[in-house]
Amino acid sequence: MSGSADRISLGTPKLKAVVKAEGAELTSLKDGEGRELLWQAEAAWPRHSPVLFPIVGKVKDDTLRIGEASFPMGQHGFARDSRFTLVEHDATGCRFLLQDSEATRAIYPFAFRFEVAYALHGATLAVTYGVTNAGEGTLPFSVGAHPAFRWPLPGSAGKLAHRIEFEQEEAGPFFRLNDKGLIDQTPHALPTHGRTLGLREDLFRPSAMILLNPASRRLQYGAPGAPGLEVAWQGFGQLGLWMKPGADFLCIEPWAGHADIDGYDVDLWSKPGIEMLEAGETRRFTWRVSVTG
């Protein structure tokens, strides 16, 4: 382990990671040969792997409705732009904490503890989100991952050689975001062949591809005959795939929750996909990325 409380470096002989306290965000992931696997927050999209909490995606009019009250809430919530406290760290792991404050309660009136833990094991990075209800009533929330992996991956062929191989055959459908950033209710057929989704930029020109109920809990990403990545997740019920056409990254995003569905006029308590925690309860969500091949 090296670094400061602002930026922590972790490593094994097969994988190295850097995490920053701002947003508890993963900023670098390098394989055993020192090749960068993560998008480096270039101008096309100035983030690496933001942590999404207490919402995923957008809410209607960027306004969180809770009963008769309304609160401003930007896309993906406030955690990605909040400074976390470093709780512990060693050579291969670290844990960060964000707690409710006067500032968070002004826009999200709930008591919570939100922990983000990183752990390296050989060629695998495990990321665990722990949400604890620190209040007396029910805690409604969503949480999600948003890692942007390089596309093409280093040492691989060009973009069009890359594909996603799902764990299970995915019958679909998938959904798009509309110009308001909300999920359009129109279903689209998933263009898979068996378990394989061939990747090309035009798949993402309208918006992200959103699977609201994927059968898979893991997938392989990369080009045949070259090192690739396996991404696996537990606790997350939805999956987003996104890239910005013209940029060299692909986001593989396990979510517990999603953007508001356009046409659903509901408050947070009735929002589709919302998670609920009773007082004192903790729920954990984990995603892993492993270098394969």
C-alpha positions in Angstrom: 0.0 0.0 0.0 1.1 3.5 -0.7 -0.3 7.0 -1.2 -2.0 9.4 1.2 -5.5 9.7 2.6 -6.5 11.4 -0.7 -5.3 8.6 -2.9 -4.6 5.0 -2.0 -2.5 2.6 -4.1 -3.1 -1.2 -3.8 -1.3 -4.0 -5.4 -0.7 -7.7 -6.0 1.8 -9.1 -8.6 -1.2 -9.5 -11.0 -3.2 -6.3 -10.4 -2.7 -2.8 -9.2 -5.4 -0.3 -8.3 -5.6 3.3 -7.2 -8.6 4.7 -5.3 -9.3 8.4 -4.3 -11.2 9.7 -1.3 -13.2 12.0 -3.5 -16.2 9.9 -4.3 -14.3 6.7 -3.1 -13.7 6.3 -6.8 -11.4 3.8 -8.5 -9.1 5.8 -10.8 -6.6 3.2 -12.1 -6.6 -0.5 -12.6 -3.5 -2.1 -14.2 -2.7 -5.7 -15.1 0.5 -7.5 -14.2 2.3 -6.0 -17.2 1.4 -2.5 -16.1 -1.3 -1.9 -18.8 -4.1 0.5 -17.8 -7.5 -1.2 -18.0 -9.6 1.8 -16.8 -10.6 4.9 -18.8 -8.5 7.8 -17.6 -11.2 10.5 -17.2 -10.4 12.2 -20.5 -12.4 15.1 -21.9 -15.1 13.0 -23.5 -16.2 11.9 -20.0 -14.3 13.2 -17.0 -14.8 10.2 -14.7 -13.3 6.8 -14.1 -15.7 4.6 -12.1 -18.2 6.8 -10.1 -20.1 5.3 -7.2 -23.9 5.8 -7.5 -25.9 6.6 -4.3 -28.6 7.2 -3.1 -30.1 7.1 -6.6 -29.1 5.5 -9.9 -29.8 7.6 -13.0 -32.1 10.6 -13.0 -35.3 11.3 -11.3 -38.0 13.3 -13.0 -37.1 17.0 -13.2 -34.1 16.3 -11.0 -36.4 16.3 -8.1 -36.7 13.6 -5.4 -40.3 13.4 -4.2 -40.8 12.0 -0.7 -44.5 12.1 0.2 -45.5 15.7 -0.1 -42.0 17.0 0.1 -39.6 17.7 -2.8 -35.8 17.8 -2.8 -33.2 18.6 -5.6 -31.3 15.5 -6.6 -28.9 15.4 -9.5 -28.2 12.4 -11.7 -26.7 9.4 -9.9 -27.0 11.1 -6.5 -24.4 12.9 -4.4 -21.9 10.2 -3.3 -19.8 10.4 -6.5 -19.0 14.1 -5.6 -18.7 13.6 -1.8 -15.5 13.2 0.1 -15.3 9.9 1.9 -13.4 9.2 5.1 -10.6 6.6 4.8 -11.4 4.0 7.6 -8.7 1.4 7.0 -6.2 0.2 4.5 -3.3 -2.2 3.9 -1.3 -3.4 0.9 -4.3 -5.0 -0.9 -7.4 -3.3 0.5 -9.1 -0.2 1.7 -12.4 0.9 3.1 -14.1 4.3 2.9 -17.1 5.7 4.7 -19.7 8.4 4.0 -22.3 9.3 6.6 -25.3 11.5 6.5 -24.7 15.2 7.4 -26.6 18.4 7.6 -25.8 18.9 3.9 -27.0 15.4 2.8 -30.2 15.6 5.0 -31.1 18.9 3.2 -31.6 16.9 0.0 -32.0 13.3 1.3 -33.7 13.4 4.7 -32.4 10.1 6.0 -29.7 8.8 8.4 -27.3 6.4 6.8 -23.8 4.9 6.7 -22.4 4.1 3.3 -19.2 2.1 3.1 -17.1 1.4 -0.1 -14.5 -1.3 0.3 -11.9 -2.4 -2.2 -10.0 -5.7 -2.0 -7.4 -7.2 -4.4 -7.0 -11.0 -4.6 -4.5 -12.1 -7.3 -5.9 -10.9 -10.6 -9.3 -9.9 -9.1 -10.6 -6.6 -7.6 -13.7 -6.9 -5.4 -15.7 -3.8 -4.6 -18.3 -3.9 -1.9 -20.9 -1.3 -1.1 -22.4 -1.5 2.4 -25.5 0.6 3.1 -26.7 0.8 6.7 -29.9 2.4 8.0 -28.7 4.6 10.9 -32.2 6.1 11.5 -35.4 5.0 13.0 -37.7 4.7 10.0 -37.3 2.9 6.7 -34.4 3.9 4.4 -35.2 4.0 0.7 -32.2 4.0 -1.6 -30.5 2.8 -4.8 -26.9 2.0 -5.3 -24.8 1.2 -8.4 -21.4 0.8 -10.0 -20.2 2.7 -13.1 -16.7 1.5 -14.1 -15.5 2.6 -17.5 -13.1 0.0 -19.0 -10.9 0.7 -22.0 -12.3 -0.2 -25.3 -10.3 -1.6 -27.0 -8.6 -3.3 -24.1 -4.7 -3.1 -24.2 -3.1 -5.9 -26.1 -6.4 -6.6 -28.0 -7.6 -6.1 -31.5 -9.7 -3.1 -32.5 -13.1 -2.2 -31.1 -15.2 -4.3 -33.5 -13.4 -7.5 -32.3 -14.7 -7.0 -28.8 -17.8 -8.6 -27.5 -19.7 -9.4 -24.3 -20.3 -13.0 -23.4 -23.1 -13.3 -20.9 -23.3 -16.0 -18.3 -26.8 -16.9 -19.4 -28.8 -16.4 -22.6 -30.4 -13.0 -22.3 -33.9 -12.9 -23.7 -34.2 -9.2 -23.1 -35.7 -6.8 -23.8 -33.5 -3.8 -23.1 -34.6 -0.2 -22.7 -33.2 3.2 -23.6 -33.1 6.6 -22.0 -35.1 9.4 -23.6 -34.0 13.1 -24.0 -35.1 13.7 -20.4 -32.7 11.1 -19.1 -35.7 8.9 -18.1 -36.3 5.3 -19.1 -38.5 5.1 -22.2 -41.1 2.3 -21.8 -40.5 1.0 -25.4 -38.8 -2.4 -25.3 -36.0 -3.2 -27.7 -34.9 -6.7 -28.8 -31.4 -7.5 -27.5 -29.1 -8.1 -30.5 -27.4 -11.1 -29.0 -26.4 -14.4 -30.8 -26.8 -17.0 -28.1 -25.0 -15.5 -25.1 -22.9 -13.2 -27.2 -23.4 -9.4 -27.8 -21.1 -8.1 -30.5 -20.0 -4.5 -29.6 -20.1 -1.6 -31.9 -20.5 2.1 -31.2 -23.9 2.5 -32.9 -25.5 0.4 -30.2 -25.0 3.3 -27.9 -25.7 6.3 -30.2 -29.2 6.8 -28.8 -28.3 6.1 -25.2 -27.3 3.4 -22.7 -28.6 -0.1 -23.0 -30.5 -1.0 -19.8 -31.4 -4.5 -18.8 -34.0 -4.3 -16.0 -34.0 -8.0 -15.2 -30.9 -9.7 -16.6 -30.6 -13.5 -16.1 -26.8 -13.3 -15.8 -24.7 -12.3 -12.8 -21.4 -12.3 -14.6 -20.1 -11.7 -18.1 -16.9 -11.8 -20.1 -15.7 -8.7 -22.0 -12.9 -8.6 -24.6 -11.7 -9.8 -27.9 -11.1 -13.5 -28.7 -7.5 -14.6 -28.3 -6.5 -11.7 -26.1 -6.6 -11.0 -22.4 -10.0 -9.9 -21.3 -12.1 -9.1 -18.2 -14.7 -11.0 -16.3 -17.2 -8.8 -14.4 -19.4 -10.4 -11.8 -21.9 -9.0 -9.3 -24.0 -9.9 -6.3 -27.0 -8.1 -4.9 -27.6 -5.9 -8.0 -30.7 -6.6 -10.0 -30.2 -4.4 -13.1 -27.4 -3.9 -15.6 -26.5 -0.8 -17.7 -24.1 -0.8 -20.7 -22.9 2.6 -21.9 -20.3 4.4 -23.9 -20.0 7.8 -25.4 -19.6 7.4 -29.2 -16.2 8.5 -30.3 -14.6 7.7 -26.9 -12.6 4.6 -26.1 -14.4 3.1 -23.1 -17.2 0.8 -22.2 -19.1 1.1 -19.0 -20.4 -2.2 -17.5 -22.7 -1.1 -14.7 -24.4 -3.4 -12.1 -27.2 -1.5 -10.4 -29.7 -1.9 -7.6 -32.2 0.6 -8.9 -32.5 2.7 -12.1 -33.6 6.0 -13.5 -37.3 7.0 -13.3 -39.5 5.4 -15.9 -41.1 8.1 -18.0 -44.8 8.2 -17.4 -44.6 6.8 -13.9 -45.6 9.7 -11.6 -44.6 8.3 -8.2 -42.6 9.4 -5.2 -39.5 7.7 -3.8 -41.5 5.1 -1.8 -43.2 3.8 -4.9 -40.3 4.2 -7.3 -39.7 1.0 -9.3 -36.4 -0.7 -8.4 -36.0 1.1 -5.0 -34.3 -0.8 -2.2 -35.7 -0.6 1.4 -33.8 -1.0 4.7 -35.4 -1.2 8.1 -33.8 0.6 11.1 -30.4 -0.9 12.0 -30.2 -3.1 9.0 -27.2 -3.3 6.6 -27.2 -4.6 3.0 -24.1 -5.3 0.9 -23.7 -5.3 -2.8 -20.5 -6.6 -4.5 -19.0 -6.4 -8.0 -15.8 -8.0 -9.1 -13.5 -7.6 -12.1 -10.9 -10.2 -13.0 -8.2 -10.2 -15.6 -8.6 -13.4 -17.7 -6.5 -15.0 -20.4 
